[in-house]
Amino acid sequence: MSAVPELVVIAAVDRNGGIGIDNGLPWRLRKDLQRFRATTMGHPIIMGRKTWDSLGRPLPGRRSIVISRDPSLRLDGAERAGSLAEAMALVHGSERAFVIGGAQIYALALPIAQRLLLTEVDAALACDARFPAWSKAQFEEVAREHFEADVDNEHSFDFAEYRRITPA
């Protein structure tokens, strides 16, 4: 087990980089939720306070770290970190840690993430939260799987995995 965990950004994004609206998801993709659960299970998850609030509860089987500048913030079922660096110190010794949102936390994590696991939704939807711009030149696509829309997944989408090829 590595002392410094692999930092993985996991997100679902539409064609325009949209990731959410009104503190929720703008789509219904059951397969994405199943993948998220299976992928993050047993690993620490790092998020911002708004993402924590949108979940409504701790996610079972995962240690939750919430980044907030408010030192008085008390969280039932999660730990507070004042910065991404503090969150990474809390998960020191873990094999990997997943950054699960929102936009501000993704922006902090992208420069140091080793991997991106993106669900690329084939739709352009109304969103008020966007995934930050990132340089595809710093990552290589190592896997892609396509899924057509069906009764449980209202849009076609791809699971794409990117690995960093330039030093973080």
Backbone as ProteinMPNN parsed JSONL, in Angstrom:
{"seq_chain_A": "MSAVPELVVIAAVDRNGGIGIDNGLPWRLRKDLQRFRATTMGHPIIMGRKTWDSLGRPLPGRRSIVISRDPSLRLDGAERAGSLAEAMALVHGSERAFVIGGAQIYALALPIAQRLLLTEVDAALACDARFPAWSKAQFEEVAREHFEADVDNEHSFDFAEYRRITPA", "coords_chain_A": {"N_chain_A": [[0.847, -1.179, 0.0], [0.618, 2.145, -0.887], [2.016, 5.057, 0.625], [1.188, 7.599, -0.074], [-1.886, 8.261, -1.377], [-3.298, 7.257, -4.553], [-4.778, 9.755, -6.416], [-7.947, 10.123, -7.621], [-10.173, 11.526, -9.856], [-13.607, 11.468, -10.148], [-16.413, 11.76, -12.148], [-19.506, 12.745, -13.709], [-20.253, 14.125, -16.793], [-21.809, 16.407, -19.056], [-22.073, 17.136, -22.639], [-21.295, 19.803, -22.688], [-19.774, 20.126, -20.476], [-21.319, 20.264, -18.222], [-22.268, 19.459, -14.889], [-24.164, 19.49, -12.926], [-27.319, 20.648, -11.522], [-29.14, 22.834, -9.51], [-28.035, 21.727, -7.141], [-28.137, 18.996, -7.688], [-28.23, 16.06, -9.838], [-28.509, 16.386, -13.374], [-29.606, 14.36, -14.886], [-30.745, 10.959, -15.32], [-29.116, 8.186, -14.773], [-28.795, 5.097, -14.263], [-26.84, 3.087, -14.539], [-24.482, 4.547, -14.331], [-24.592, 5.409, -11.649], [-24.407, 2.916, -10.411], [-21.842, 2.14, -11.227], [-20.336, 4.162, -10.02], [-20.767, 3.575, -7.308], [-19.666, 0.935, -7.096], [-17.013, 1.443, -7.845], [-16.02, 3.336, -6.004], [-16.442, 2.151, -3.548], [-15.27, 1.203, -0.379], [-13.156, 2.945, -0.402], [-11.73, 6.161, 0.497], [-13.713, 9.116, 0.049], [-13.657, 12.359, -1.266], [-15.005, 15.551, -0.996], [-16.789, 18.66, -1.623], [-18.652, 20.912, 0.55], [-21.224, 21.503, -0.481], [-21.704, 19.334, -2.179], [-21.687, 17.312, -0.264], [-23.973, 18.107, 1.187], [-25.89, 17.674, -0.802], [-25.942, 14.924, -1.001], [-27.148, 14.073, 1.32], [-26.709, 12.163, 3.261], [-24.192, 10.048, 4.804], [-22.287, 8.046, 2.527], [-22.582, 4.595, 2.391], [-19.938, 2.363, 3.377], [-17.775, 3.905, 2.682], [-15.293, 6.249, 3.556], [-15.922, 9.525, 4.35], [-14.736, 12.673, 3.444], [-15.028, 16.053, 3.871], [-14.438, 19.071, 2.341], [-14.129, 22.204, 3.668], [-14.001, 25.649, 4.444], [-14.985, 26.501, 6.805], [-14.325, 26.301, 10.065], [-16.003, 25.647, 12.152], [-17.848, 23.911, 11.222], [-19.822, 21.098, 11.651], [-20.142, 17.713, 11.014], [-22.203, 14.992, 10.531], [-21.158, 11.86, 10.343], [-19.035, 12.328, 8.668], [-15.727, 13.658, 8.012], [-14.15, 16.832, 8.458], [-12.108, 18.825, 6.374], [-9.849, 21.5, 5.922], [-8.719, 22.109, 3.509], [-7.681, 20.819, 0.268], [-5.152, 19.703, 0.526], [-5.106, 19.145, 3.269], [-7.169, 17.274, 3.357], [-5.993, 15.232, 1.847], [-3.921, 14.568, 3.57], [-5.398, 13.43, 5.617], [-6.238, 11.05, 4.436], [-3.934, 9.701, 4.061], [-1.961, 6.865, 3.489], [-3.966, 5.326, 2.459], [-4.918, 3.307, -0.377], [-6.079, 4.527, -2.627], [-7.853, 7.59, -3.289], [-10.955, 9.168, -3.912], [-12.103, 11.984, -5.623], [-15.147, 13.516, -5.574], [-16.607, 15.771, -6.217], [-17.791, 19.126, -5.594], [-17.718, 21.394, -8.389], [-15.741, 23.333, -7.597], [-14.049, 21.813, -5.976], [-13.241, 19.842, -7.748], [-11.716, 21.508, -9.433], [-9.579, 22.126, -7.755], [-8.449, 19.594, -7.475], [-7.801, 18.59, -10.034], [-5.177, 19.461, -11.031], [-3.446, 17.741, -9.664], [-4.375, 15.182, -9.837], [-4.086, 11.712, -10.603], [-5.628, 10.094, -12.171], [-8.588, 10.224, -14.203], [-11.933, 9.437, -14.06], [-14.454, 9.485, -16.078], [-17.867, 9.849, -16.77], [-19.195, 10.357, -19.713], [-21.732, 12.1, -20.839], [-24.017, 11.918, -23.439], [-25.426, 14.427, -24.183], [-26.685, 17.778, -24.055], [-27.381, 19.637, -21.475], [-29.422, 21.682, -19.277], [-27.518, 23.214, -16.922], [-26.137, 24.354, -13.828], [-23.741, 24.046, -12.693], [-20.407, 23.334, -13.544], [-17.917, 21.156, -14.9], [-14.478, 21.727, -14.414], [-12.282, 23.228, -16.875], [-9.919, 21.15, -18.495], [-6.727, 19.847, -19.455], [-6.423, 17.8, -22.121], [-4.026, 17.083, -23.16], [-2.422, 16.464, -21.047], [-3.212, 14.025, -20.211], [-3.84, 10.581, -21.069], [-6.203, 8.732, -22.883], [-7.285, 5.686, -21.703], [-9.229, 3.795, -21.588], [-12.527, 3.086, -22.799], [-15.994, 2.787, -22.835], [-19.058, 2.322, -24.384], [-22.525, 3.101, -23.951], [-25.88, 2.715, -24.825], [-28.876, 4.704, -24.592], [-31.525, 3.65, -22.442], [-34.276, 2.109, -20.675], [-33.487, 2.548, -18.027], [-31.533, 4.436, -18.218], [-31.415, 7.546, -19.253], [-30.025, 8.866, -21.263], [-27.618, 8.311, -23.896], [-24.256, 7.304, -23.183], [-20.74, 7.369, -22.327], [-18.324, 5.503, -20.527], [-15.3, 6.71, -19.616], [-11.814, 6.465, -19.167], [-9.007, 8.198, -18.075], [-5.502, 8.585, -17.883], [-2.888, 10.288, -16.217], [-0.223, 11.678, -18.055], [1.722, 13.532, -17.894], [3.902, 14.972, -15.439], [2.429, 15.532, -12.232]], "CA_chain_A": [[0.0, 0.0, 0.0], [1.372, 3.382, -0.997], [1.754, 6.028, 1.688], [0.417, 8.676, -0.696], [-2.899, 7.602, -2.21], [-3.589, 7.689, -5.915], [-5.931, 10.656, -6.405], [-8.781, 9.861, -8.79], [-11.358, 12.369, -10.019], [-14.712, 10.728, -10.75], [-17.484, 12.72, -12.433], [-20.334, 12.593, -14.909], [-20.294, 15.439, -17.441], [-22.504, 16.422, -20.346], [-21.237, 17.604, -23.758], [-20.805, 21.155, -22.412], [-19.089, 20.132, -19.188], [-22.27, 20.388, -17.119], [-22.235, 18.366, -13.91], [-25.268, 19.527, -11.973], [-28.249, 21.771, -11.474], [-29.856, 22.912, -8.227], [-27.388, 20.772, -6.226], [-28.5, 17.624, -8.032], [-27.805, 15.617, -11.165], [-29.497, 16.743, -14.399], [-29.943, 13.174, -15.665], [-30.983, 9.705, -14.599], [-28.27, 7.158, -15.38], [-28.641, 4.064, -13.24], [-25.565, 2.386, -14.715], [-23.446, 5.432, -13.797], [-24.654, 5.331, -10.185], [-23.892, 1.596, -10.033], [-20.389, 2.169, -11.418], [-19.799, 5.032, -8.975], [-20.791, 2.824, -6.045], [-18.705, -0.171, -7.161], [-15.656, 1.971, -7.979], [-15.594, 4.066, -4.805], [-16.679, 1.355, -2.336], [-14.085, 0.835, 0.383], [-12.126, 3.975, -0.532], [-12.165, 7.484, 0.943], [-14.242, 10.046, -0.949], [-13.399, 13.752, -0.899], [-16.015, 16.391, -1.652], [-17.099, 19.941, -1.019], [-19.82, 20.912, 1.426], [-22.473, 21.445, -1.25], [-21.876, 17.94, -2.604], [-22.093, 16.589, 0.951], [-25.376, 18.445, 1.46], [-26.756, 17.074, -1.826], [-26.044, 13.483, -0.741], [-28.141, 13.916, 2.379], [-26.29, 11.166, 4.25], [-22.92, 9.421, 4.427], [-22.414, 6.904, 1.625], [-22.112, 3.395, 3.093], [-18.722, 1.692, 2.939], [-16.775, 4.864, 2.238], [-14.939, 7.313, 4.49], [-16.242, 10.804, 3.711], [-13.978, 13.858, 3.834], [-15.683, 17.23, 3.307], [-13.584, 20.254, 2.371], [-14.852, 23.433, 4.002], [-13.187, 26.633, 5.158], [-15.67, 26.806, 8.063], [-13.814, 25.397, 11.094], [-17.056, 25.265, 13.099], [-18.757, 22.972, 10.563], [-19.906, 19.768, 12.243], [-20.72, 16.807, 10.029], [-22.575, 13.691, 11.069], [-20.756, 10.785, 9.445], [-17.942, 12.749, 7.787], [-14.661, 14.461, 8.608], [-13.938, 18.098, 7.769], [-10.747, 19.255, 6.076], [-9.857, 22.896, 5.513], [-8.138, 22.245, 2.172], [-7.417, 19.531, -0.375], [-3.933, 19.158, 1.134], [-5.497, 18.575, 4.56], [-7.936, 16.059, 3.053], [-5.034, 14.204, 1.423], [-3.218, 14.127, 4.779], [-6.319, 12.56, 6.358], [-6.354, 9.743, 3.774], [-2.575, 9.17, 3.926], [-1.911, 5.433, 3.754], [-4.978, 4.644, 1.646], [-4.464, 2.954, -1.727], [-6.528, 5.607, -3.507], [-8.946, 8.429, -2.798], [-11.759, 9.68, -5.018], [-12.717, 13.308, -5.524], [-16.475, 13.311, -6.162], [-17.266, 17.035, -6.53], [-18.316, 19.691, -6.816], [-16.869, 22.068, -9.365], [-14.572, 23.963, -6.964], [-13.144, 20.77, -5.49], [-12.633, 19.286, -8.964], [-10.689, 22.45, -9.895], [-8.415, 21.953, -6.88], [-7.883, 18.252, -7.616], [-7.325, 18.264, -11.389], [-3.73, 19.591, -11.251], [-2.655, 16.698, -9.008], [-5.014, 13.871, -10.018], [-3.39, 10.764, -11.472], [-6.597, 9.482, -13.081], [-9.937, 10.77, -14.317], [-12.966, 8.487, -14.469], [-15.544, 10.355, -16.501], [-19.037, 9.393, -17.503], [-19.424, 11.417, -20.694], [-23.147, 11.996, -21.178], [-24.264, 12.408, -24.797], [-26.542, 15.371, -24.12], [-26.359, 19.13, -23.602], [-28.495, 19.878, -20.57], [-29.373, 22.883, -18.447], [-26.709, 22.967, -15.725], [-25.587, 25.55, -13.194], [-22.407, 23.675, -12.217], [-19.631, 22.813, -14.669], [-16.613, 20.55, -14.66], [-13.459, 22.689, -14.848], [-11.506, 22.932, -18.081], [-8.727, 20.363, -18.218], [-5.915, 19.649, -20.649], [-6.309, 16.408, -22.573], [-2.619, 16.83, -23.461], [-1.778, 15.959, -19.833], [-3.768, 12.709, -19.918], [-4.131, 9.727, -22.211], [-7.38, 7.885, -22.705], [-6.848, 4.29, -21.625], [-10.388, 2.904, -21.693], [-13.802, 3.721, -23.143], [-17.085, 1.84, -23.055], [-20.259, 3.071, -24.776], [-23.83, 2.551, -23.584], [-27.032, 3.397, -25.419], [-29.98, 5.024, -23.684], [-32.52, 2.597, -22.258], [-35.302, 2.443, -19.691], [-32.844, 2.985, -16.784], [-30.497, 5.425, -18.53], [-32.172, 8.38, -20.188], [-29.168, 9.359, -22.347], [-26.444, 7.51, -24.222], [-23.092, 7.812, -22.461], [-19.517, 6.571, -22.347], [-17.405, 5.501, -19.403], [-13.957, 6.958, -20.143], [-10.754, 6.548, -18.163], [-7.828, 8.934, -18.516], [-4.362, 8.534, -16.958], [-1.954, 11.409, -16.387], [1.035, 11.341, -18.733], [2.696, 14.553, -17.519], [4.003, 15.009, -13.974], [1.438, 16.361, -11.525]], "C_chain_A": [[0.89, 1.238, 0.0], [1.018, 4.314, 0.153], [0.913, 7.182, 1.161], [-0.604, 8.036, -1.628], [-2.926, 8.135, -3.637], [-4.837, 8.568, -5.832], [-6.678, 10.502, -7.723], [-9.972, 10.808, -8.762], [-12.416, 11.522, -10.713], [-15.884, 11.689, -10.912], [-18.289, 12.256, -13.638], [-20.513, 13.987, -15.487], [-21.075, 15.35, -18.746], [-21.583, 17.001, -21.412], [-20.64, 18.98, -23.515], [-20.092, 21.257, -21.067], [-20.015, 20.288, -17.995], [-22.212, 19.182, -16.207], [-23.419, 18.391, -12.952], [-26.153, 20.738, -12.144], [-29.013, 21.692, -10.153], [-29.351, 21.87, -7.229], [-27.828, 19.33, -6.448], [-27.974, 17.281, -9.408], [-28.89, 15.93, -12.186], [-29.936, 15.561, -15.264], [-30.218, 12.006, -14.727], [-30.232, 8.615, -15.352], [-27.967, 6.099, -14.32], [-27.28, 3.372, -13.331], [-24.4, 3.227, -14.184], [-23.427, 5.37, -12.271], [-24.11, 3.992, -9.686], [-22.367, 1.551, -10.155], [-19.732, 3.004, -10.327], [-19.696, 4.257, -7.658], [-19.722, 1.734, -6.048], [-17.264, 0.334, -7.163], [-15.158, 2.603, -6.688], [-15.718, 3.253, -3.517], [-15.36, 0.96, -1.676], [-12.959, 1.852, 0.334], [-12.638, 5.299, 0.033], [-12.69, 8.306, -0.232], [-14.101, 11.459, -0.396], [-14.363, 14.614, -1.687], [-16.101, 17.737, -0.963], [-18.386, 19.857, -0.205], [-21.126, 20.821, 0.664], [-22.743, 20.025, -1.755], [-22.316, 17.092, -1.415], [-23.571, 16.836, 1.244], [-26.309, 17.758, 0.467], [-26.928, 15.567, -1.613], [-27.078, 13.19, 0.342], [-27.769, 12.934, 3.476], [-24.907, 10.653, 3.857], [-23.177, 8.245, 3.483], [-21.827, 5.673, 2.31], [-20.814, 2.852, 2.496], [-17.627, 2.606, 2.454], [-16.536, 5.902, 3.327], [-15.133, 8.643, 3.773], [-15.417, 11.93, 4.319], [-14.618, 15.041, 3.113], [-14.744, 18.419, 3.457], [-14.46, 21.475, 2.606], [-13.907, 24.36, 4.747], [-13.786, 26.983, 6.518], [-15.203, 25.841, 9.159], [-14.876, 24.95, 12.097], [-18.032, 24.248, 12.498], [-18.677, 21.599, 11.225], [-20.682, 18.874, 11.294], [-21.003, 15.465, 10.681], [-22.21, 12.615, 10.052], [-19.653, 11.154, 8.479], [-16.911, 13.529, 8.593], [-14.507, 15.735, 7.791], [-12.449, 18.32, 7.562], [-10.827, 20.691, 5.579], [-9.343, 23.131, 4.104], [-7.986, 20.852, 1.565], [-6.169, 18.89, 0.224], [-4.248, 18.511, 2.48], [-6.302, 17.286, 4.355], [-6.993, 14.928, 2.656], [-4.232, 13.692, 2.62], [-4.101, 13.171, 5.586], [-6.396, 11.157, 5.753], [-4.991, 9.105, 3.505], [-2.572, 7.691, 4.307], [-2.969, 4.638, 3.013], [-4.39, 4.334, 0.272], [-4.83, 4.047, -2.723], [-7.636, 6.369, -2.817], [-9.636, 9.026, -4.011], [-12.29, 11.068, -4.692], [-14.03, 13.224, -6.279], [-17.236, 14.615, -6.403], [-17.299, 17.98, -5.355], [-17.258, 20.411, -7.617], [-15.609, 22.666, -8.735], [-13.562, 22.92, -6.495], [-12.491, 20.057, -6.67], [-11.499, 20.192, -9.449], [-9.422, 22.345, -9.045], [-7.696, 20.634, -7.156], [-7.265, 17.98, -8.984], [-5.816, 18.422, -11.577], [-2.888, 18.481, -10.629], [-3.244, 15.296, -9.169], [-4.183, 12.998, -10.949], [-4.323, 10.147, -12.504], [-7.895, 10.254, -13.064], [-10.841, 9.637, -14.769], [-14.199, 9.31, -14.791], [-16.651, 9.556, -17.167], [-19.383, 10.547, -18.423], [-20.823, 11.224, -21.267], [-23.385, 12.648, -22.534], [-25.528, 13.267, -24.821], [-25.976, 16.721, -23.708], [-27.556, 19.598, -22.784], [-28.337, 21.202, -19.829], [-28.631, 22.539, -17.162], [-26.253, 24.298, -15.142], [-24.239, 25.26, -12.527], [-21.682, 22.986, -13.366], [-18.32, 22.2, -14.191], [-15.565, 21.532, -15.157], [-12.778, 22.253, -16.149], [-10.267, 22.131, -17.67], [-8.021, 20.071, -19.528], [-5.815, 18.167, -20.993], [-4.868, 16.071, -22.943], [-1.88, 16.267, -22.246], [-2.227, 14.54, -19.474], [-3.868, 11.903, -21.208], [-5.366, 8.903, -21.884], [-6.926, 6.437, -22.738], [-8.008, 3.306, -21.702], [-11.624, 3.72, -22.037], [-14.812, 2.615, -23.409], [-18.355, 2.645, -23.298], [-21.521, 2.326, -24.357], [-24.922, 3.381, -24.234], [-28.069, 3.697, -24.336], [-30.932, 3.834, -23.609], [-33.471, 3.023, -21.144], [-34.701, 2.971, -18.379], [-31.818, 4.098, -16.975], [-31.035, 6.327, -19.627], [-31.352, 8.972, -21.328], [-28.119, 8.297, -22.665], [-25.255, 8.122, -23.487], [-21.927, 6.859, -22.643], [-18.874, 6.626, -20.972], [-16.021, 5.672, -20.019], [-12.977, 7.064, -18.981], [-9.547, 7.219, -18.793], [-6.751, 8.813, -17.443], [-3.422, 9.686, -17.275], [-0.679, 10.916, -17.071], [2.109, 12.393, -18.484], [2.765, 14.591, -15.998], [2.969, 15.955, -13.364], [2.135, 17.472, -10.775]], "O_chain_A": [[1.811, 1.347, 0.809], [-0.127, 4.358, 0.601], [0.032, 7.686, 1.858], [-0.227, 7.341, -2.571], [-2.62, 9.3, -3.892], [-5.841, 8.167, -5.243], [-6.12, 10.72, -8.799], [-10.693, 10.884, -7.768], [-12.147, 10.924, -11.755], [-16.302, 12.346, -9.959], [-17.814, 11.482, -14.469], [-20.877, 14.921, -14.774], [-21.011, 14.343, -19.452], [-20.431, 17.325, -21.121], [-19.589, 19.302, -24.07], [-19.837, 22.358, -20.579], [-19.544, 20.43, -16.867], [-22.12, 18.041, -16.66], [-23.656, 17.416, -12.239], [-25.8, 21.712, -12.809], [-29.468, 20.625, -9.74], [-30.143, 21.213, -6.554], [-27.884, 18.538, -5.507], [-27.347, 18.109, -10.068], [-30.074, 15.758, -11.896], [-30.585, 15.767, -16.289], [-29.961, 12.062, -13.524], [-30.652, 8.177, -16.424], [-26.993, 6.21, -13.576], [-26.647, 3.105, -12.31], [-23.438, 2.68, -13.645], [-22.357, 5.288, -11.668], [-23.431, 3.938, -8.66], [-21.684, 0.993, -9.295], [-18.704, 2.615, -9.773], [-18.664, 4.286, -6.987], [-18.95, 1.626, -5.095], [-16.391, -0.281, -6.551], [-13.998, 2.426, -6.318], [-15.15, 3.636, -2.494], [-14.453, 0.449, -2.332], [-11.917, 1.652, 0.958], [-13.845, 5.537, 0.048], [-12.187, 8.21, -1.352], [-14.384, 11.722, 0.773], [-14.525, 14.439, -2.895], [-15.563, 17.936, 0.127], [-19.112, 18.864, -0.263], [-22.049, 20.136, 1.105], [-23.888, 19.572, -1.756], [-23.209, 16.255, -1.54], [-24.326, 15.902, 1.514], [-27.393, 17.31, 0.84], [-27.948, 14.999, -2.004], [-27.789, 12.187, 0.284], [-28.436, 12.874, 4.509], [-24.493, 10.803, 2.707], [-24.172, 7.534, 3.628], [-20.683, 5.71, 2.763], [-20.614, 2.875, 1.282], [-16.645, 2.143, 1.874], [-17.484, 6.38, 3.949], [-14.567, 8.858, 2.702], [-15.395, 12.121, 5.535], [-14.737, 15.034, 1.888], [-14.307, 18.738, 4.562], [-15.398, 21.746, 1.857], [-13.111, 23.918, 5.577], [-13.155, 27.692, 7.303], [-15.634, 24.689, 9.186], [-14.67, 23.974, 12.818], [-18.939, 23.778, 13.185], [-17.6, 21.015, 11.343], [-21.76, 19.243, 10.826], [-20.124, 14.877, 11.312], [-22.872, 12.474, 9.023], [-19.353, 10.389, 7.562], [-17.181, 13.994, 9.7], [-14.708, 15.726, 6.577], [-11.634, 18.046, 8.443], [-11.778, 21.055, 4.886], [-9.505, 24.221, 3.556], [-8.139, 19.84, 2.25], [-6.124, 17.674, 0.413], [-3.716, 17.448, 2.796], [-6.13, 16.321, 5.099], [-7.176, 13.789, 3.085], [-3.898, 12.509, 2.678], [-3.602, 12.21, 6.172], [-6.595, 10.182, 6.478], [-4.9, 8.094, 2.809], [-3.124, 7.315, 5.341], [-2.888, 3.412, 2.941], [-3.474, 5.017, -0.187], [-4.014, 4.446, -3.554], [-8.274, 5.872, -1.888], [-8.995, 9.35, -5.011], [-12.854, 11.296, -3.622], [-14.051, 12.906, -7.468], [-18.412, 14.568, -6.765], [-16.872, 17.641, -4.251], [-16.07, 20.096, -7.546], [-14.519, 22.519, -9.287], [-12.354, 23.127, -6.609], [-11.314, 19.702, -6.603], [-10.438, 19.701, -9.835], [-8.314, 22.463, -9.568], [-6.47, 20.567, -7.077], [-6.304, 17.217, -9.084], [-5.211, 17.577, -12.237], [-1.736, 18.293, -11.019], [-2.663, 14.325, -8.684], [-3.646, 13.471, -11.95], [-3.886, 9.726, -13.575], [-8.265, 10.859, -12.058], [-10.547, 8.956, -15.751], [-14.902, 9.776, -13.894], [-16.399, 8.701, -18.015], [-19.819, 11.602, -17.962], [-21.07, 10.319, -22.063], [-22.999, 13.796, -22.752], [-26.549, 12.89, -25.396], [-24.916, 16.797, -23.086], [-28.612, 19.915, -23.333], [-27.244, 21.765, -19.77], [-29.065, 21.673, -16.401], [-26.011, 25.255, -15.877], [-23.667, 26.132, -11.872], [-22.261, 22.161, -14.073], [-17.707, 22.655, -13.225], [-15.741, 22.121, -16.224], [-12.714, 21.066, -16.469], [-9.652, 22.399, -16.637], [-8.647, 20.051, -20.587], [-5.208, 17.384, -20.263], [-4.518, 14.894, -23.032], [-0.823, 15.656, -22.398], [-1.691, 13.928, -18.55], [-3.967, 12.465, -22.299], [-5.546, 8.44, -20.757], [-6.264, 6.006, -23.682], [-7.79, 2.105, -21.864], [-11.762, 4.875, -21.634], [-14.529, 1.643, -24.109], [-18.692, 3.538, -22.521], [-21.582, 1.097, -24.4], [-24.885, 4.611, -24.194], [-28.124, 3.028, -23.304], [-31.118, 3.108, -24.586], [-33.46, 4.18, -20.725], [-35.344, 3.763, -17.689], [-31.295, 4.639, -16.0], [-31.107, 5.928, -20.789], [-31.921, 9.526, -22.268], [-27.771, 7.482, -21.81], [-25.247, 9.32, -23.202], [-22.093, 5.71, -23.053], [-18.876, 7.671, -20.322], [-15.613, 4.866, -20.855], [-13.272, 7.67, -17.952], [-9.119, 6.864, -19.891], [-7.034, 8.922, -16.25], [-3.189, 10.019, -18.437], [-0.129, 9.874, -16.712], [3.274, 12.181, -18.82], [1.78, 14.274, -15.332], [2.678, 17.023, -13.904], [1.478, 18.28, -10.117]]}, "name": "protein", "num_of_chains": 1, "seq": "MSAVPELVVIAAVDRNGGIGIDNGLPWRLRKDLQRFRATTMGHPIIMGRKTWDSLGRPLPGRRSIVISRDPSLRLDGAERAGSLAEAMALVHGSERAFVIGGAQIYALALPIAQRLLLTEVDAALACDARFPAWSKAQFEEVAREHFEADVDNEHSFDFAEYRRITPA"}
